[in-house]
Amino acid sequence: MTTTSSPARLVPPATWALIAAAWLVVGLFVAFGDRWLAAPISPVVAGCVFLALFVTILAASFGVVREADHLAHQLGEPYGTLILTLSIVSIEVILIASVLLGPGEFPTIGRDSIFAVMMIILNLVIGICLIAGAARHGDQEYNAQGAGAYLSMIVLLTGTALVLPNHSSGAGEFTPVQAIGMSVLTAVLYGAFLWMQMRSHQRFFIQPAPGRMSVRATAPSPAAQADHARLDKRAVVVRSLLLLAMILPIVLLAHYLAVVTDYGIAAAGAPAAVGGVLIAIIVFTPESITAVRAAMNNEMQRAINLCLGAFVSTVGLTVPAVLVIGLVTGKQVLMGISGAETLLFAVTAVLSLLSFNGQRTSPIQGLMHLMLFAVYGMLLFLP
């Protein structure tokens, strides 16, 4: 028999303090933000504003991850991880949309963000997970069918979104008709993938039983099924409301972050791709930490679900959103990546397929992923 708790007992004081602080910052920027960011912007003011926004949005993102993680434990896999992933990727889409809809012209922000997320998640975070997990538990088991499904989606969606535009029109962008078609096809395929992940092929994304080398995961034990059946519905509702309370400040502050980021990139003469990297860091740092912790807790399948699932969701949601914004507003949206980036994508895809081609992880593969991320950083900042 389960017992329900009051919202005050469910939520620690630190969470209430974080929500209050985030909404206080929202109130300050709604009242004074346009005045602070009015042209010409002082470098000192821009630095202070950026620091305040960065810390607030990052802290709120950690709060989103914390509440989604509570829901994950309540609902079980793969539902819990899916909620976490969709929450984080929704934040990314919001930030990208804010940049696109802002006063500046940043036609490459969508592709830069997607590519940065790919290199960070598939190389840096996966590499750390493989090494950290092996250091504590040795080679770890995972569900190869689930990893293969994720990687197949990554190769298909990323290839058609970021490589095809260089050859379909030659200008790195889709024609309006192609943009509509790609938006629909990407959304439909991603929706079908989610449906199968939650329904008919849920077993692909569940941790195999310890010691089993079969690619088929075992069904949850009767005790586990009973535990999830006895959900504390009040806790689920409270956590869901807290999740929303953490996401909304990010939505409301995204516009101001886009303005000050545009100013900083222009003032520093930094590559435009830095904006995409910044969005990827803000959005995926909390989820990356969660994935590494999962690997260190010998939950490699959860780490894979978080990492590979996050990037599948990134492409599946960001591509339609960016293309639709471009169609509605008439702004140019460049999706095609450069030749060097295309090669990095191909090497990342092949290395990932080889890393998850067996039944156990290997720290040797982890070192290779970290090396590839270092190459990406070198090409980005030392052209």
C-alpha positions as CSV (number, residue, x, y, z in Angstrom):
1,M,0.0,0.0,0.0
2,T,1.4,3.3,-1.1
3,T,1.2,6.5,0.8
4,T,0.9,9.9,-0.7
5,S,2.8,13.0,0.5
6,S,1.9,16.6,0.5
7,P,3.7,18.8,-2.1
8,A,5.7,20.5,0.6
9,R,7.1,17.1,1.7
10,L,7.7,16.0,-1.9
11,V,9.7,19.0,-2.8
12,P,12.8,20.0,-0.9
13,P,13.3,23.7,0.0
14,A,16.2,24.0,-2.4
15,T,13.9,23.3,-5.3
16,W,11.4,26.0,-4.2
17,A,14.4,28.4,-3.9
18,L,15.6,27.6,-7.4
19,I,12.1,28.2,-8.9
20,A,11.7,31.5,-7.0
21,A,15.2,32.7,-8.1
22,A,14.5,31.7,-11.7
23,W,11.2,33.6,-11.8
24,L,12.7,36.6,-10.0
25,V,15.3,36.8,-12.9
26,V,12.4,36.5,-15.4
27,G,10.6,39.4,-13.6
28,L,13.7,41.6,-13.7
29,F,14.3,41.0,-17.4
30,V,10.6,41.5,-18.3
31,A,10.8,44.9,-16.5
32,F,14.3,46.1,-17.4
33,G,15.7,43.7,-20.1
34,D,14.9,45.9,-23.1
35,R,16.5,48.9,-21.4
36,W,19.6,46.9,-20.5
37,L,20.0,45.5,-24.0
38,A,19.2,48.6,-25.9
39,A,21.8,49.5,-28.5
40,P,24.6,50.4,-28.1
41,I,25.2,47.7,-25.5
42,S,28.1,48.3,-23.1
43,P,30.6,45.3,-22.9
44,V,30.3,45.4,-19.1
45,V,26.5,45.3,-19.2
46,A,26.6,42.6,-21.8
47,G,28.9,40.5,-19.7
48,C,26.8,40.8,-16.6
49,V,23.6,40.1,-18.4
50,F,25.1,37.0,-20.1
51,L,26.4,35.7,-16.8
52,A,23.1,36.1,-15.1
53,L,21.1,34.5,-18.0
54,F,23.6,31.7,-18.4
55,V,23.6,30.8,-14.7
56,T,19.8,31.0,-14.5
57,I,19.1,29.0,-17.6
58,L,21.7,26.4,-16.7
59,A,20.4,26.1,-13.1
60,A,16.9,25.7,-14.4
61,S,18.0,23.0,-16.9
62,F,19.5,21.1,-13.9
63,G,16.2,21.5,-12.2
64,V,14.4,20.1,-15.3
65,V,16.7,17.1,-15.3
66,R,16.2,16.5,-11.5
67,E,12.4,16.6,-11.8
68,A,12.4,14.5,-15.0
69,D,14.7,12.0,-13.3
70,H,12.1,11.6,-10.5
71,L,9.5,10.9,-13.1
72,A,11.8,8.4,-14.7
73,H,12.0,6.4,-11.5
74,Q,8.3,6.6,-11.1
75,L,7.3,5.6,-14.6
76,G,10.2,3.2,-15.4
77,E,12.0,2.7,-18.7
78,P,11.8,3.8,-21.5
79,Y,9.1,6.3,-20.5
80,G,11.2,8.0,-17.8
81,T,14.2,8.5,-20.0
82,L,12.0,9.7,-22.8
83,I,10.4,12.4,-20.6
84,L,13.9,13.6,-19.7
85,T,15.1,13.6,-23.3
86,L,12.1,15.4,-24.7
87,S,12.2,18.0,-21.9
88,I,15.9,18.8,-22.6
89,V,15.5,18.8,-26.4
90,S,12.4,21.1,-26.1
91,I,14.7,23.6,-24.3
92,E,17.1,23.4,-27.2
93,V,14.4,24.0,-29.8
94,I,13.2,27.0,-27.8
95,L,16.7,28.5,-27.7
96,I,17.3,27.9,-31.4
97,A,13.9,29.4,-32.3
98,S,14.8,32.5,-30.2
99,V,18.0,33.1,-32.2
100,L,16.2,32.6,-35.5
101,L,13.4,34.9,-34.6
102,G,15.7,37.5,-33.1
103,P,16.9,40.7,-34.8
104,G,20.1,39.3,-36.3
105,E,20.6,37.0,-39.2
106,F,21.9,33.6,-38.2
107,P,20.8,31.2,-41.0
108,T,23.2,28.4,-39.8
109,I,22.2,28.3,-36.1
110,G,20.1,25.2,-36.6
111,R,22.7,23.1,-38.3
112,D,25.5,24.4,-36.0
113,S,23.5,23.4,-32.9
114,I,22.6,19.9,-34.3
115,F,26.2,19.3,-35.3
116,A,27.6,20.5,-32.0
117,V,25.1,18.3,-30.1
118,M,26.2,15.3,-32.2
119,M,29.9,15.9,-31.5
120,I,29.4,16.6,-27.8
121,I,26.9,13.7,-27.1
122,L,28.2,11.0,-29.5
123,N,31.9,11.6,-28.8
124,L,32.6,13.5,-25.6
125,V,29.8,12.2,-23.4
126,I,29.8,8.6,-24.9
127,G,33.6,8.5,-24.5
128,I,33.4,9.5,-20.9
129,C,30.6,7.0,-20.2
130,L,32.5,4.1,-21.8
131,I,35.7,4.9,-19.8
132,A,34.1,5.8,-16.5
133,G,31.7,2.8,-16.6
134,A,34.6,0.4,-17.4
135,A,36.8,1.9,-14.6
136,R,34.2,1.0,-12.0
137,H,32.5,-2.1,-13.4
138,G,34.6,-3.4,-16.3
139,D,33.1,-4.0,-19.7
140,Q,29.3,-3.4,-19.4
141,E,26.4,-5.1,-21.0
142,Y,23.7,-3.2,-23.0
143,N,20.9,-4.0,-25.4
144,A,22.5,-4.1,-28.9
145,Q,19.2,-4.0,-30.7
146,G,18.3,-0.7,-29.0
147,A,21.7,0.9,-29.7
148,G,21.4,-0.3,-33.3
149,A,18.0,1.3,-33.7
150,Y,19.2,4.6,-32.3
151,L,22.3,4.7,-34.6
152,S,20.3,3.8,-37.7
153,M,18.0,6.8,-36.9
154,I,21.0,9.0,-36.4
155,V,22.6,8.1,-39.7
156,L,19.4,8.5,-41.7
157,L,18.1,11.7,-40.1
158,T,21.4,13.5,-39.8
159,G,22.5,12.5,-43.3
160,T,19.3,13.7,-44.9
161,A,19.2,16.9,-42.8
162,L,22.8,18.1,-42.9
163,V,24.4,16.4,-45.9
164,L,21.7,16.2,-48.5
165,P,21.1,20.0,-48.8
166,N,24.6,20.3,-50.2
167,H,23.6,18.1,-53.1
168,S,19.9,18.8,-53.5
169,S,20.2,22.5,-54.3
170,G,23.9,23.0,-54.2
171,A,23.5,26.0,-51.9
172,G,23.2,24.1,-48.5
173,E,19.5,24.8,-48.1
174,F,16.3,23.1,-49.1
175,T,13.8,24.7,-51.5
176,P,10.5,25.5,-50.0
177,V,8.9,22.4,-51.4
178,Q,11.8,20.2,-50.2
179,A,11.7,21.9,-46.7
180,I,8.0,21.0,-46.4
181,G,8.7,17.4,-47.5
182,M,11.7,17.0,-45.1
183,S,9.7,18.5,-42.2
184,V,6.9,16.1,-42.7
185,L,9.0,13.0,-43.3
186,T,11.3,13.7,-40.4
187,A,8.4,14.3,-38.0
188,V,6.5,11.2,-39.2
189,L,9.5,8.9,-38.9
190,Y,10.4,10.3,-35.4
191,G,6.8,9.9,-34.3
192,A,6.7,6.3,-35.5
193,F,10.0,5.6,-33.8
194,L,8.7,6.9,-30.5
195,W,5.6,4.9,-30.8
196,M,7.5,1.7,-31.4
197,Q,9.9,2.5,-28.6
198,M,7.1,2.8,-26.1
199,R,4.9,0.0,-27.5
200,S,5.8,-2.9,-29.7
201,H,9.6,-2.7,-29.4
202,Q,10.0,-1.4,-25.8
203,R,12.2,-4.4,-25.0
204,F,14.9,-3.0,-27.2
205,F,15.5,-0.2,-24.8
206,I,15.6,-2.1,-21.5
207,Q,18.8,-3.1,-19.7
208,P,19.5,-6.9,-20.2
209,A,19.5,-9.1,-17.2
210,P,22.9,-9.3,-15.6
211,G,25.1,-12.0,-17.1
212,R,22.9,-12.6,-20.1
213,M,24.6,-12.1,-23.5
214,S,21.3,-12.3,-25.5
215,V,20.4,-9.1,-27.3
216,R,16.8,-9.5,-26.0
217,A,16.2,-7.8,-22.7
218,T,14.1,-9.6,-20.2
219,A,10.7,-8.3,-19.2
220,P,10.5,-6.5,-15.9
221,S,10.0,-8.7,-12.9
222,P,6.6,-9.1,-11.3
223,A,7.8,-7.1,-8.3
224,A,9.0,-4.3,-10.6
225,Q,5.8,-4.3,-12.5
226,A,3.8,-4.1,-9.3
227,D,6.0,-1.3,-8.0
228,H,5.4,0.8,-11.1
229,A,1.7,-0.1,-10.9
230,R,1.4,1.5,-7.5
231,L,2.3,4.9,-8.7
232,D,2.0,7.8,-6.3
233,K,-0.2,9.9,-8.7
234,R,0.1,13.0,-6.5
235,A,3.9,12.8,-6.8
236,V,3.7,12.4,-10.6
237,V,1.4,15.5,-10.8
238,V,3.6,17.6,-8.5
239,R,6.8,16.6,-10.4
240,S,5.2,17.4,-13.7
241,L,4.1,20.8,-12.5
242,L,7.6,21.5,-11.2
243,L,9.0,20.4,-14.5
244,L,6.8,23.0,-16.2
245,A,7.8,25.7,-13.7
246,M,11.5,25.1,-14.5
247,I,11.0,25.1,-18.3
248,L,8.9,28.3,-18.5
249,P,11.7,30.6,-17.2
250,I,14.0,29.2,-19.9
251,V,11.4,30.0,-22.5
252,L,10.9,33.5,-21.3
253,L,14.6,34.3,-21.0
254,A,15.7,32.7,-24.3
255,H,15.1,35.8,-26.3
256,Y,17.4,37.9,-24.0
257,L,20.1,35.3,-24.2
258,A,19.9,35.2,-28.0
259,V,20.4,39.0,-28.1
260,V,23.4,39.1,-25.8
261,T,25.0,36.1,-27.5
262,D,24.7,37.7,-30.9
263,Y,26.4,40.8,-29.5
264,G,29.2,38.7,-27.9
265,I,29.9,36.6,-31.0
266,A,30.1,39.8,-33.2
267,A,32.2,41.7,-30.7
268,A,34.7,38.9,-30.2
269,G,34.9,38.0,-33.9
270,A,34.2,34.4,-33.0
271,P,33.0,31.8,-35.5
272,A,29.2,31.7,-35.9
273,A,29.2,28.0,-35.0
274,V,30.1,29.1,-31.4
275,G,26.5,30.0,-30.9
276,G,25.4,26.5,-31.7
277,V,28.1,25.1,-29.3
278,L,26.9,27.4,-26.5
279,I,23.3,26.2,-26.9
280,A,24.5,22.6,-26.9
281,I,26.5,23.2,-23.7
282,I,23.6,25.0,-21.9
283,V,21.1,22.4,-22.8
284,F,22.9,19.1,-22.6
285,T,25.3,19.6,-19.6
286,P,22.7,18.4,-17.0
287,E,21.7,15.4,-19.1
288,S,25.3,14.5,-19.9
289,I,26.1,14.4,-16.2
290,T,23.0,12.2,-15.6
291,A,24.3,9.8,-18.4
292,V,27.8,9.6,-16.9
293,R,26.3,8.8,-13.5
294,A,24.2,6.1,-15.0
295,A,27.3,4.5,-16.6
296,M,29.1,4.6,-13.3
297,N,26.1,3.0,-11.6
298,N,26.3,0.1,-14.1
299,E,23.2,1.3,-16.0
300,M,24.8,1.4,-19.4
301,Q,21.5,1.0,-21.3
302,R,20.1,4.0,-19.5
303,A,23.2,6.0,-20.5
304,I,22.8,4.9,-24.1
305,N,19.1,5.8,-24.0
306,L,20.0,9.3,-22.7
307,C,22.9,9.9,-25.1
308,L,21.7,8.3,-28.4
309,G,18.1,9.1,-27.6
310,A,18.9,12.7,-27.0
311,F,20.5,13.1,-30.3
312,V,17.7,11.3,-32.2
313,S,15.2,13.7,-30.5
314,T,17.5,16.6,-31.3
315,V,17.3,15.9,-35.1
316,G,13.7,14.7,-35.0
317,L,12.4,17.8,-33.4
318,T,14.9,20.5,-34.4
319,V,14.9,19.9,-38.1
320,P,11.1,20.3,-38.6
321,A,11.1,23.3,-36.2
322,V,13.9,25.2,-37.9
323,L,12.5,24.5,-41.4
324,V,9.0,25.6,-40.5
325,I,10.3,28.8,-38.9
326,G,12.2,29.5,-42.1
327,L,9.1,28.9,-44.2
328,V,6.8,31.0,-42.0
329,T,9.2,34.0,-41.5
330,G,10.9,33.9,-44.9
331,K,14.3,33.8,-43.2
332,Q,17.1,31.9,-44.9
333,V,17.9,28.5,-43.2
334,L,21.2,26.9,-44.2
335,M,21.3,23.2,-43.2
336,G,24.3,21.8,-45.3
337,I,27.5,21.3,-43.3
338,S,31.0,21.8,-44.7
339,G,33.2,19.1,-46.2
340,A,35.3,18.8,-43.1
341,E,32.1,18.5,-41.0
342,T,30.7,15.9,-43.3
343,L,33.9,13.8,-42.8
344,L,33.6,14.2,-39.0
345,F,30.0,13.1,-39.2
346,A,30.9,10.0,-41.3
347,V,33.7,9.0,-38.9
348,T,31.5,9.6,-35.9
349,A,28.8,7.4,-37.4
350,V,31.1,4.6,-38.3
351,L,32.9,4.7,-34.9
352,S,29.6,4.7,-33.1
353,L,28.3,1.7,-35.1
354,L,31.5,-0.2,-34.3
355,S,31.5,0.8,-30.6
356,F,28.0,-0.6,-30.1
357,N,28.3,-3.6,-32.4
358,G,28.7,-6.2,-29.7
359,Q,27.2,-7.1,-26.4
360,R,29.7,-5.3,-24.1
361,T,31.2,-1.8,-24.0
362,S,35.0,-1.2,-24.3
363,P,37.0,1.7,-22.8
364,I,39.3,1.5,-25.9
365,Q,36.4,2.8,-28.0
366,G,35.8,5.5,-25.4
367,L,39.3,6.8,-26.0
368,M,38.7,6.9,-29.7
369,H,35.5,9.0,-29.2
370,L,37.3,11.5,-27.0
371,M,40.1,11.8,-29.6
372,L,37.5,12.6,-32.3
373,F,35.9,15.2,-30.1
374,A,39.3,16.8,-29.6
375,V,39.7,17.0,-33.4
376,Y,36.3,18.7,-33.7
377,G,37.4,21.3,-31.1
378,M,40.7,21.9,-32.8
379,L,39.0,22.5,-36.2
380,L,36.4,24.8,-34.6
381,F,38.7,27.1,-32.6
382,L,42.0,26.6,-34.6
383,P,40.9,26.7,-38.3
